């Protein structure tokens, strides 16, 4: 995900880019036809974090990951990837709701600190 987003490989992003698996009972969901053999992947990013090319890449990579992990090639057609953007100011790190400008400034500060420590 970090490679697609093209964010710097710094602790701020490594520690806040994560995946969570929530397994549900088969009876917890279905499509209109009653099929319960789907996977839903939800991606939460800051507003504007993914342009169209990045959206396409994230959906393809996450779908490939689900298919590979399951060993079921047919799951490609049953994997839903939801791309969700937090509004500007609705993205919290370190106890603060950050704007995109705040995140950029924090990343730049951390890069400067890392470079100074080398």
N, C-alpha and C positions, 0 to 999 in steps of 0.2 A: 504494500500500500504506500509506504514512504517513497518508493522508487517512482510509482505512478504520480504521486502528488508532487514529486520533485522538491521535497523539503530537505534541508540539510540533515546529515546523519549526526545529530547531536542528542545528548540525553533528554532534553525537553521533548523531542518528538519520539525518540525510542521508548520513553517511559509512558507516553500518552497515545501510542498507536497500539491498539490491542484488539483481540477477538474474543468473543464470548459465545459459548454454545449453550442454548437453552433447549433441552429435549422435552418435547411435549408428548403426552399420550396420544395414540392414533385417533382417539375419539375427541380430541381437543379442537380439531379444525377439519375443514373439508372444502372442496370447491363446490360449485352448484350441482355437479353430477354426483357428489358424495365421495369423490376420490380423496384419500387421506395420505397419499404418498408423495407429498411435495416438501421442498425445503425452502425456507425463507431466510435470506441473508439481508441484514439491514446495516447500511454504512452511514455513519454520522460524521459529517465534516463541518468545518466552518463555512459560512456563506461565501460562495464563489470559489471554494477550494478546488473544485473540479470543473475544468472547462469540458467541452463536448468530447474531445479526444480522450481525456482522462476518464470521463464517465464510461465511455466505450471500453477502455482498457480495464477498468476496475470490474465492470460487470463480467467481461470475458475471463479475467484471471480468477475471480471468486467462483464463477460457475465451474471453471476447469478444476479448481481446488476441491469443490464439493464432489464432482464426478470422480476425481482421482481417489479421494478419501473413502468414498462409498463403494468403489469398484463397480458401479452401475452406470454404464454409458447412457442408459435411457433417462437418467436423472437430469441430464442436460435440459431436457424439455420440461422438466417439472421443478426447476430451480428458479425462484423469484428473487431478484436482487433489488432492494429498495434503496435509493440514494436519497438521503435526508440531509438537508443543510440547516444548521443552527443559525438563527438570525444573528446579525452583527450585535455583539454584546451578550449573546445567549450561549457562549462557549466558555465553560468554566475550567480553569486550571489553577491549581494551588489556592483554592478558596476564593478566587476572584472571577467574576463574569467579565471576560475580555472581549474587546472589539477586535476586528482583524488587525487594526493598526497596533493594538496592544500586543498581539501575538507576534507580529513582525518585529516590533521593538524588543520583546523578550528574547526572541531567537537571535537577533543581532547582538544583544548584550551577552548572551551565552557564548556565541561564537567568539566575540572579543575576549571574554574571560578565558576560554579554552586556548585561544592563540597566545594570550599573554602568559599562560602557564606552561607553554612549550619550551 
